[in-house]
Amino acid sequence: MVDLTLLQSVSYIAGALGVCVAAFYYVITLRTTLQTRNAQIMMDIFDKWNWDKIFQVNSWKFNNVDEFMGIFNEDTMEKGKIFNDVFAVYEETGVLLHENLIDIRPIARGFGGFYKGQWEKWEPYIKHQRVVWKSPRDWIEAEYFYDRLMRFARDNPEYRILEHETAMPVITKS
């Protein structure tokens, strides 16, 4: 005859194994869901990069920060809108990085050297704009994006972001 205690022990073990299998399945499903969500966010970011506008902004040359600030005047506001459209994507990327909602690695792979050149070209103008408009948060997350990218580049030299040479000249304040 089978001992009742043995049957009870076997049922407890079977229940515990069932809970372990369910927990393992949940962890795998959750991980897959998070990876899929991150991939969707990354694709959304990549889709927002409007290369026509980016190349247009890259072609602009200013002799000083006052000329740059002029793109936000009423008669030249179209340039200001284009600049804002381009940097809004960088700002959004910075927010997502700052909140740890996305990983820097695919960004560094896809746009690292390019964004490095972008920020370095426009940084003096943006910092001047913050002062003139008394708006210290203007493009602050885009700056965070750059800082995070440079930190990643220093920690991961195999990505060669720091070596990347850009065709865009860096313009300094005059």
ZAMAR-262512 format. One line per field, with one value per residue: residue in one letter; residue number from 1; x negated, z, y of N, C-alpha, C in turn. Coordinates in Angstrom, 2 decimals, padded with zeros to 5 digits, m for minus. Each point is the difference from the previous one (the first is absolute). Layout:
<pts>
aa = (a / ...)
i = (NUM / ...)
nu = (X / ...)
nw = (Z / ...)
nv = (Y / ...)
cau = (X / ...)
caw = (Z / ...)
cav = (Y / ...)
cu = (X / ...)
cw = (Z / ...)
cv = (Y / ...)
</pts>
This chain:
<pts>
aa = (m / v / d / l / t / l / l / q / s / v / s / y / i / a / g / a / l / g / v / c / v / a / a / f / y / y / v / i / t / l / r / t / t / l / q / t / r / n / a / q / i / m / m / d / i / f / d / k / w / n / w / d / k / i / f / q / v / n / s / w / k / f / n / n / v / d / e / f / m / g / i / f / n / e / d / t / m / e / k / g / k / i / f / n / d / v / f / a / v / y / e / e / t / g / v / l / l / h / e / n / l / i / d / i / r / p / i / a / r / g / f / g / g / f / y / k / g / q / w / e / k / w / e / p / y / i / k / h / q / r / v / v / w / k / s / p / r / d / w / i / e / a / e / y / f / y / d / r / l / m / r / f / a / r / d / n / p / e / y / r / i / l / e / h / e / t / a / m / p / v / i / t / k / s)
i = (1 / 2 / 3 / 4 / 5 / 6 / 7 / 8 / 9 / 10 / 11 / 12 / 13 / 14 / 15 / 16 / 17 / 18 / 19 / 20 / 21 / 22 / 23 / 24 / 25 / 26 / 27 / 28 / 29 / 30 / 31 / 32 / 33 / 34 / 35 / 36 / 37 / 38 / 39 / 40 / 41 / 42 / 43 / 44 / 45 / 46 / 47 / 48 / 49 / 50 / 51 / 52 / 53 / 54 / 55 / 56 / 57 / 58 / 59 / 60 / 61 / 62 / 63 / 64 / 65 / 66 / 67 / 68 / 69 / 70 / 71 / 72 / 73 / 74 / 75 / 76 / 77 / 78 / 79 / 80 / 81 / 82 / 83 / 84 / 85 / 86 / 87 / 88 / 89 / 90 / 91 / 92 / 93 / 94 / 95 / 96 / 97 / 98 / 99 / 100 / 101 / 102 / 103 / 104 / 105 / 106 / 107 / 108 / 109 / 110 / 111 / 112 / 113 / 114 / 115 / 116 / 117 / 118 / 119 / 120 / 121 / 122 / 123 / 124 / 125 / 126 / 127 / 128 / 129 / 130 / 131 / 132 / 133 / 134 / 135 / 136 / 137 / 138 / 139 / 140 / 141 / 142 / 143 / 144 / 145 / 146 / 147 / 148 / 149 / 150 / 151 / 152 / 153 / 154 / 155 / 156 / 157 / 158 / 159 / 160 / 161 / 162 / 163 / 164 / 165 / 166 / 167 / 168 / 169 / 170 / 171 / 172 / 173 / 174)
nu = (m000.82 / 000.47 / m001.08 / 000.93 / m000.98 / m000.31 / 001.27 / 000.11 / m001.13 / 000.42 / 001.20 / m000.66 / m000.78 / 001.06 / 000.64 / m001.07 / m000.12 / 001.30 / m000.17 / m001.04 / 000.69 / 001.07 / m000.80 / m000.62 / 001.17 / 000.41 / m001.14 / 000.06 / 001.29 / m000.25 / m001.06 / 000.68 / 000.97 / m000.92 / m000.58 / 001.20 / 000.34 / m001.19 / 000.19 / 001.23 / m000.47 / m000.98 / 000.88 / 000.74 / m001.07 / m000.41 / 001.28 / m000.24 / m001.11 / 000.25 / m000.55 / 001.10 / 000.71 / m000.48 / 000.03 / 001.24 / 000.25 / m000.55 / 000.76 / 000.71 / m000.42 / m000.47 / m000.17 / 001.17 / 000.11 / m000.23 / m000.81 / m000.50 / m000.04 / m000.49 / m000.31 / 000.06 / m000.41 / 001.01 / m000.83 / m000.73 / 001.21 / 000.07 / m001.14 / 000.57 / 001.06 / m000.78 / m000.70 / 001.15 / 000.43 / m001.16 / m000.10 / 001.27 / m000.48 / m001.03 / 000.88 / 000.86 / m001.02 / m000.39 / 001.28 / 000.13 / m001.16 / 000.39 / 001.14 / m001.12 / 000.71 / m001.18 / m000.65 / m001.13 / m000.20 / 001.30 / 000.18 / m000.96 / 000.53 / 001.24 / m000.17 / m000.79 / m000.77 / 001.11 / 000.61 / m001.15 / m000.09 / 001.24 / m000.14 / m001.16 / 000.70 / 001.07 / m000.85 / m000.96 / 000.68 / 000.16 / m001.23 / m000.30 / 000.74 / m000.50 / m001.15 / 000.05 / 000.53 / m001.05 / m000.43 / m000.48 / 001.26 / m000.16 / 000.49 / 000.40 / 001.08 / m000.03 / m000.29 / 001.00 / 000.71 / m000.53 / 000.26 / 001.16 / 000.11 / m000.51 / 000.79 / 000.99 / m000.34 / m000.18 / 001.16 / 000.31 / m001.32 / 000.46 / 000.83 / m001.20 / 000.86 / m000.96 / m000.24 / 001.32 / m000.31 / 000.48 / 000.85 / 000.63 / m000.31 / m000.82 / 001.07 / m000.91 / 000.29 / 000.41)
nw = (000.00 / m000.66 / 000.52 / 000.80 / 000.83 / m000.62 / m000.10 / 001.23 / 000.26 / m000.74 / 000.56 / 001.14 / m000.29 / m000.42 / 001.07 / 000.74 / m000.63 / 000.15 / 001.24 / 000.12 / m000.62 / 000.72 / 001.06 / m000.37 / m000.31 / 001.15 / 000.56 / m000.67 / 000.30 / 001.23 / m000.01 / m000.62 / 000.86 / 000.96 / m000.51 / m000.15 / 001.22 / 000.44 / m000.70 / 000.47 / 001.19 / m000.17 / m000.51 / 001.02 / 000.78 / m000.53 / 000.10 / 001.17 / m000.27 / m000.22 / m000.84 / m000.68 / 001.12 / 000.38 / m001.27 / 000.02 / 001.22 / m000.42 / m001.00 / 001.06 / m000.30 / 001.18 / m000.10 / 000.61 / 001.31 / m000.25 / m000.98 / 000.86 / 000.96 / m001.11 / 000.04 / 001.21 / m000.86 / 000.04 / m000.61 / 000.92 / 000.53 / m001.31 / 000.00 / 000.82 / m000.78 / m001.06 / 000.56 / 000.41 / m001.23 / m000.44 / 000.78 / m000.39 / m001.08 / m000.03 / 000.22 / m000.85 / m000.81 / 000.32 / m000.12 / m001.08 / m000.37 / 000.32 / m000.50 / m000.65 / m000.93 / m000.42 / m000.78 / 000.45 / 000.16 / m000.22 / 000.88 / 000.81 / m000.20 / 000.13 / 001.05 / 000.71 / m001.00 / m000.64 / 001.07 / 000.18 / m001.32 / 000.04 / 001.15 / m000.40 / m001.11 / 000.60 / 000.76 / m000.61 / m001.08 / 000.30 / 000.45 / m001.10 / m000.72 / 000.79 / m000.17 / m001.31 / m000.12 / 000.83 / m000.76 / 001.22 / m000.17 / m000.79 / m000.61 / 001.27 / m000.47 / m001.01 / 000.93 / 000.76 / m001.12 / m000.27 / 001.23 / m000.08 / m001.21 / 000.47 / 001.06 / m000.78 / m000.79 / 001.11 / 000.43 / m001.25 / 000.04 / 000.09 / 000.53 / 000.35 / 000.91 / 000.92 / m000.83 / 000.05 / m001.25 / 000.28 / m000.99 / 001.16 / m000.40 / 001.01 / 000.25 / 000.29 / 001.23 / m000.63)
nv = (m001.17 / 001.04 / 000.49 / 000.47 / m000.13 / m001.15 / m000.32 / 000.39 / m000.61 / m001.04 / 000.18 / 000.17 / m001.04 / m000.68 / 000.45 / m000.27 / m001.14 / m000.11 / 000.45 / m000.80 / m000.95 / 000.33 / 000.10 / m001.11 / m000.53 / 000.50 / m000.37 / m001.14 / m000.11 / 000.38 / m000.79 / m000.92 / 000.24 / 000.08 / m001.08 / m000.52 / 000.42 / m000.39 / m001.11 / m000.01 / 000.31 / m000.88 / m000.84 / 000.35 / m000.07 / m001.15 / m000.30 / 000.57 / m000.65 / 001.26 / m000.87 / 000.27 / 000.06 / m001.17 / m000.44 / 000.45 / m000.42 / m001.14 / 000.39 / 000.33 / 001.22 / 000.23 / 001.29 / 000.12 / 000.05 / 001.27 / m000.41 / m000.88 / 000.90 / 000.54 / m001.30 / 000.54 / 000.93 / 000.86 / 000.82 / m000.61 / 000.03 / m000.10 / 000.70 / 000.86 / m000.14 / 000.09 / 001.00 / 000.54 / m000.27 / 000.41 / 001.06 / 000.05 / m000.59 / 000.85 / 000.96 / m000.53 / m000.18 / 001.24 / 000.33 / m000.73 / 000.54 / 001.23 / m000.43 / m000.36 / 000.62 / 000.46 / m000.81 / 000.49 / m001.31 / m000.25 / 000.98 / m000.46 / m001.19 / 000.46 / 000.82 / m000.80 / m000.32 / m000.29 / m000.53 / m000.63 / m000.11 / m000.47 / m000.66 / m000.46 / m000.13 / m000.47 / m000.66 / 000.70 / m000.28 / m001.28 / m000.05 / 000.67 / m000.81 / m000.94 / 000.66 / 000.20 / m001.19 / m000.03 / m000.97 / m000.27 / m000.36 / 001.06 / m001.03 / 000.02 / m000.60 / 000.87 / 000.90 / m000.47 / m000.03 / 001.18 / 000.47 / m000.59 / 000.50 / 001.14 / m000.13 / m000.36 / 001.01 / 000.70 / m000.53 / 000.30 / 000.06 / m001.24 / 000.87 / 000.45 / 000.34 / m000.10 / m001.03 / m000.07 / 000.15 / 001.16 / 000.00 / 000.07 / 001.22 / 000.03 / 000.72 / 000.87 / 000.44 / 001.10)
cau = (000.82 / m000.75 / 000.09 / 000.65 / m001.03 / m000.74 / 000.85 / 000.07 / m001.31 / m000.09 / 000.88 / m000.65 / m001.12 / 000.58 / 000.50 / m001.15 / m000.57 / 000.93 / m000.22 / m001.32 / 000.13 / 000.80 / m000.85 / m000.98 / 000.73 / 000.35 / m001.24 / m000.36 / 001.01 / m000.23 / m001.23 / 000.31 / 000.88 / m000.82 / m000.87 / 000.85 / 000.36 / m001.19 / m000.21 / 001.02 / m000.41 / m001.15 / 000.47 / 000.74 / m001.00 / m000.68 / 000.96 / 000.18 / m001.16 / 000.35 / m001.32 / 000.06 / m000.13 / m001.32 / m001.01 / 000.24 / m000.57 / m001.45 / m000.55 / 000.01 / m001.24 / 000.19 / m001.26 / 000.04 / 001.23 / 001.10 / 000.56 / 000.78 / 001.23 / 000.87 / 000.90 / 001.23 / 000.80 / 001.22 / m000.19 / m000.81 / 000.44 / m000.02 / m001.26 / 000.15 / 000.85 / m000.78 / m000.97 / 000.74 / 000.41 / m001.18 / m000.46 / 001.04 / m000.27 / m001.14 / 000.51 / 000.78 / m000.95 / m000.63 / 000.96 / 000.11 / m001.25 / m000.06 / 000.93 / m000.39 / 001.02 / m000.68 / m001.42 / m000.85 / m000.77 / 000.47 / m000.11 / m001.40 / m000.28 / 000.68 / m000.15 / m000.95 / m000.94 / 000.76 / 000.56 / m001.13 / m000.27 / 001.15 / 000.01 / m001.19 / 000.20 / 001.06 / m000.08 / m000.19 / 001.22 / 001.06 / m000.32 / 000.27 / 001.45 / 000.50 / m000.27 / 000.77 / 001.43 / 000.15 / 000.67 / m001.13 / 000.32 / 000.08 / m000.78 / m000.84 / m000.02 / m000.87 / m001.36 / m000.18 / m000.23 / m001.41 / m000.86 / 000.13 / m000.68 / m001.44 / m000.36 / 000.03 / m001.14 / m001.22 / 000.02 / 000.08 / m000.75 / 000.20 / 001.02 / m000.75 / 000.76 / m000.89 / m000.87 / 000.82 / m000.19 / 001.21 / m000.17 / 000.60 / m000.96 / 000.46 / m000.05 / m000.09 / 000.51 / m000.99)
caw = (000.00 / m000.12 / 001.21 / m000.22 / 000.13 / m001.25 / m001.00 / 000.32 / m000.35 / m001.45 / m000.50 / 000.29 / m000.94 / m001.32 / 000.03 / 000.00 / m001.35 / m000.86 / 000.25 / m000.57 / m001.46 / m000.33 / 000.22 / m001.09 / m001.21 / 000.15 / m000.18 / m001.42 / m000.74 / 000.34 / m000.66 / m001.42 / m000.15 / 000.17 / m001.17 / m001.11 / 000.25 / m000.27 / m001.45 / m000.56 / 000.32 / m000.83 / m001.37 / 000.01 / m000.01 / m001.30 / m000.99 / 000.17 / m000.52 / m001.32 / m000.57 / m000.83 / 000.89 / 000.65 / m000.95 / m000.20 / 001.17 / m000.09 / m001.03 / 000.45 / 000.57 / 000.64 / 000.40 / 001.44 / 000.64 / m000.34 / m001.26 / 000.34 / 000.70 / m001.00 / m000.64 / 000.79 / m000.24 / m000.75 / m001.45 / m000.33 / 000.92 / m000.64 / 000.41 / 001.42 / 000.12 / m000.45 / 001.05 / 001.13 / m000.38 / 000.08 / 001.37 / 000.81 / 000.00 / 000.90 / 001.35 / 000.37 / 000.22 / 001.30 / 001.07 / 000.11 / 000.59 / 001.38 / 000.79 / m000.18 / m000.74 / m001.15 / 000.17 / m000.81 / m001.00 / m001.39 / m000.42 / m000.31 / m001.23 / m001.14 / m000.22 / 000.96 / m000.54 / m000.64 / 001.01 / 000.63 / m000.84 / 000.08 / 001.25 / 000.09 / m000.88 / 000.46 / 001.44 / 000.41 / m000.32 / 000.94 / 001.33 / m000.08 / m000.04 / 001.37 / 000.76 / m000.57 / 000.25 / 001.43 / m000.02 / 000.17 / m000.39 / m001.46 / m000.57 / 001.05 / m000.17 / m001.16 / 000.56 / 000.76 / m001.04 / m000.40 / 001.13 / 000.18 / m001.14 / 000.19 / 001.09 / m000.60 / m000.92 / 000.79 / 000.62 / m001.05 / m001.12 / m001.22 / m000.81 / m000.75 / m000.10 / 000.25 / m001.17 / m001.16 / m000.53 / m000.63 / m001.11 / 000.45 / 000.79 / 001.30 / m000.01 / 001.35 / 000.16 / m000.35)
cav = (001.17 / 001.25 / 000.82 / 001.30 / 001.04 / 000.01 / 000.63 / 001.43 / 000.58 / 000.02 / 001.07 / 001.28 / 000.15 / 000.27 / 001.39 / 000.91 / m000.05 / 000.74 / 001.43 / 000.33 / 000.02 / 001.19 / 001.18 / 000.01 / 000.39 / 001.42 / 000.77 / m000.06 / 000.79 / 001.40 / 000.44 / 000.11 / 001.17 / 001.20 / 000.12 / 000.43 / 001.40 / 000.81 / 000.02 / 000.89 / 001.38 / 000.33 / 000.19 / 001.26 / 001.07 / 000.00 / 000.52 / 001.45 / 000.73 / 000.52 / 000.28 / 001.21 / 001.15 / m000.06 / 000.47 / 001.43 / 000.67 / m000.14 / 000.88 / 001.40 / 000.53 / 001.30 / 000.61 / 000.26 / m000.47 / 000.89 / m000.50 / m001.20 / 000.40 / 000.60 / m000.96 / m000.09 / 001.21 / m000.27 / m000.09 / m001.18 / m001.04 / m001.33 / m000.63 / m000.32 / m001.19 / m001.16 / m000.27 / m000.58 / m001.35 / m000.87 / m000.16 / m000.63 / m001.44 / m000.19 / 000.24 / m001.18 / m001.08 / 000.28 / m000.31 / m001.46 / m000.47 / 000.49 / m000.80 / m001.40 / m000.72 / m000.59 / m000.30 / 000.87 / m000.76 / 000.10 / 001.39 / 000.22 / m000.72 / 000.58 / 001.43 / 000.55 / 000.98 / 001.07 / 000.90 / 000.68 / 001.16 / 000.91 / 000.75 / 000.84 / 001.15 / 000.91 / 000.26 / 001.40 / 000.76 / m000.41 / 000.54 / 001.44 / 000.14 / m000.19 / 001.22 / 001.11 / m000.22 / m000.31 / m001.30 / m000.92 / m001.38 / m000.17 / m001.09 / m000.59 / m001.46 / m000.25 / 000.07 / m001.24 / m001.02 / 000.13 / m000.38 / m001.45 / m000.59 / 000.14 / m000.90 / m001.33 / m000.09 / m000.17 / m001.32 / m001.01 / 000.55 / m000.79 / 000.67 / 001.02 / 001.25 / 001.12 / 000.16 / 000.35 / 001.35 / 000.47 / 000.96 / 001.27 / 000.78 / 000.49 / 001.46 / 000.54 / 001.37 / 001.03)
cu = (m000.88 / 000.26 / 000.59 / m001.00 / m000.81 / 000.81 / 000.09 / m001.30 / m000.16 / 000.88 / m000.59 / m001.14 / 000.52 / 000.53 / m001.14 / m000.67 / 000.87 / m000.18 / m001.33 / 000.07 / 000.78 / m000.83 / m001.04 / 000.65 / 000.33 / m001.23 / m000.40 / 000.96 / m000.20 / m001.24 / 000.24 / 000.86 / m000.80 / m000.93 / 000.80 / 000.38 / m001.19 / m000.28 / 001.01 / m000.35 / m001.16 / 000.43 / 000.77 / m000.96 / m000.66 / 000.92 / 000.14 / m001.18 / 000.33 / m001.30 / m000.01 / m000.20 / m001.37 / m001.09 / 000.17 / m000.62 / m001.53 / m000.62 / m000.06 / m001.35 / 000.30 / m001.36 / m000.06 / 001.36 / 001.20 / 000.66 / 000.84 / 001.32 / 001.01 / 000.95 / 001.31 / 000.83 / 001.19 / m000.24 / m000.83 / 000.41 / 000.00 / m001.28 / 000.07 / 000.85 / m000.75 / m001.02 / 000.69 / 000.46 / m001.16 / m000.39 / 001.05 / m000.21 / m001.18 / 000.44 / 000.79 / m000.91 / m000.69 / 000.91 / 000.09 / m001.27 / m000.08 / 000.88 / m000.28 / 001.08 / m000.56 / m001.47 / m000.81 / m000.69 / 000.55 / m000.05 / m001.44 / m000.38 / 000.58 / m000.37 / m001.09 / m000.91 / 000.71 / 000.53 / m001.10 / m000.32 / 001.11 / m000.09 / m001.20 / 000.10 / 000.94 / m000.07 / m000.21 / 001.25 / 001.11 / m000.26 / 000.22 / 001.51 / 000.60 / m000.14 / 000.90 / 001.48 / 000.29 / 000.78 / m001.05 / 000.29 / 000.10 / m001.01 / m000.92 / m000.06 / m000.80 / m001.46 / m000.30 / m000.30 / m001.47 / m000.93 / 000.02 / m000.72 / m001.52 / m000.49 / m000.05 / m001.20 / m001.31 / m000.08 / m000.04 / m000.73 / 000.19 / 001.09 / m000.60 / 000.77 / m000.92 / m000.93 / 000.76 / m000.28 / 001.25 / m000.33 / 000.53 / m001.02 / 000.62 / m000.19 / m000.03 / 000.55 / m001.08 / 000.08)
cw = (000.00 / 001.24 / m000.35 / 000.07 / m001.28 / m001.10 / 000.22 / m000.39 / m001.50 / m000.56 / 000.29 / m000.98 / m001.39 / m000.07 / m000.06 / m001.38 / m000.99 / 000.15 / m000.61 / m001.53 / m000.44 / 000.16 / m001.11 / m001.30 / 000.03 / m000.25 / m001.47 / m000.83 / 000.26 / m000.70 / m001.51 / m000.28 / 000.12 / m001.19 / m001.22 / 000.14 / m000.29 / m001.50 / m000.67 / 000.26 / m000.89 / m001.46 / m000.13 / m000.07 / m001.38 / m001.09 / 000.06 / m000.51 / m001.43 / m000.66 / m000.89 / 000.87 / 000.67 / m000.93 / m000.29 / 001.15 / m000.05 / m001.01 / 000.44 / 000.60 / 000.54 / 000.42 / 001.50 / 000.55 / m000.30 / m001.32 / 000.25 / 000.65 / m000.97 / m000.66 / 000.75 / m000.10 / m000.88 / m001.49 / m000.42 / 000.84 / m000.61 / 000.38 / 001.47 / 000.22 / m000.41 / 001.06 / 001.18 / m000.31 / 000.14 / 001.45 / 000.94 / 000.07 / 000.92 / 001.45 / 000.49 / 000.29 / 001.34 / 001.17 / 000.20 / 000.59 / 001.48 / 000.92 / m000.11 / m000.68 / m001.27 / 000.34 / m000.95 / m001.14 / m001.42 / m000.54 / m000.42 / m001.31 / m001.22 / m000.31 / 000.84 / m000.54 / m000.64 / 001.04 / 000.74 / m000.78 / 000.05 / 001.25 / 000.06 / m000.91 / 000.63 / 001.48 / 000.36 / m000.25 / 001.00 / 001.38 / 000.04 / 000.02 / 001.39 / 000.83 / m000.48 / 000.34 / 001.47 / 000.18 / 000.10 / m000.40 / m001.50 / m000.45 / 001.03 / m000.12 / m001.24 / 000.46 / 000.82 / m000.95 / m000.41 / 001.13 / 000.21 / m001.13 / 000.18 / 001.13 / m000.53 / m000.92 / 000.75 / 000.60 / m001.03 / m001.26 / m001.30 / m000.90 / m000.83 / m000.19 / 000.17 / m001.17 / m001.19 / m000.44 / m000.73 / m001.13 / 000.38 / 000.80 / 001.32 / 000.02 / 001.45 / 000.03 / m000.39 / 000.97)
cv = (001.25 / 000.83 / 001.37 / 001.15 / 000.11 / 000.68 / 001.51 / 000.70 / 000.12 / 001.12 / 001.37 / 000.27 / 000.33 / 001.43 / 001.00 / 000.01 / 000.77 / 001.50 / 000.43 / 000.09 / 001.23 / 001.27 / 000.11 / 000.47 / 001.49 / 000.88 / 000.03 / 000.86 / 001.49 / 000.54 / 000.19 / 001.22 / 001.29 / 000.21 / 000.49 / 001.46 / 000.92 / 000.08 / 000.94 / 001.46 / 000.42 / 000.24 / 001.31 / 001.18 / 000.09 / 000.54 / 001.51 / 000.81 / 000.41 / 000.48 / 001.24 / 001.24 / 000.03 / 000.52 / 001.49 / 000.80 / m000.05 / 000.95 / 001.46 / 000.36 / 001.39 / 000.52 / 000.26 / m000.43 / 000.90 / m000.40 / m001.24 / 000.38 / 000.61 / m000.99 / m000.14 / 001.28 / m000.35 / m000.20 / m001.21 / m001.21 / m001.40 / m000.75 / m000.40 / m001.24 / m001.25 / m000.39 / m000.69 / m001.42 / m000.99 / m000.23 / m000.58 / m001.51 / m000.30 / 000.18 / m001.22 / m001.18 / 000.17 / m000.32 / m001.51 / m000.61 / 000.36 / m000.84 / m001.50 / m000.83 / m000.63 / m000.17 / 000.87 / m000.76 / 000.08 / 001.43 / 000.30 / m000.68 / 000.70 / 001.43 / 000.65 / 001.08 / 001.18 / 000.99 / 000.75 / 001.27 / 001.03 / 000.86 / 000.95 / 001.22 / 001.03 / 000.36 / 001.48 / 000.85 / m000.31 / 000.58 / 001.52 / 000.26 / m000.15 / 001.27 / 001.14 / m000.14 / m000.31 / m001.31 / m001.11 / m001.45 / m000.20 / m001.04 / m000.66 / m001.52 / m000.40 / 000.06 / m001.25 / m001.17 / 000.03 / m000.48 / m001.51 / m000.74 / 000.05 / m000.91 / m001.44 / m000.21 / m000.21 / m001.40 / m001.14 / 000.47 / m000.78 / 000.60 / 001.13 / 001.31 / 001.20 / 000.26 / 000.54 / 001.43 / 000.39 / 000.95 / 001.36 / 000.77 / 000.42 / 001.50 / 000.49 / 001.41 / 000.99 / 001.15)
</pts>
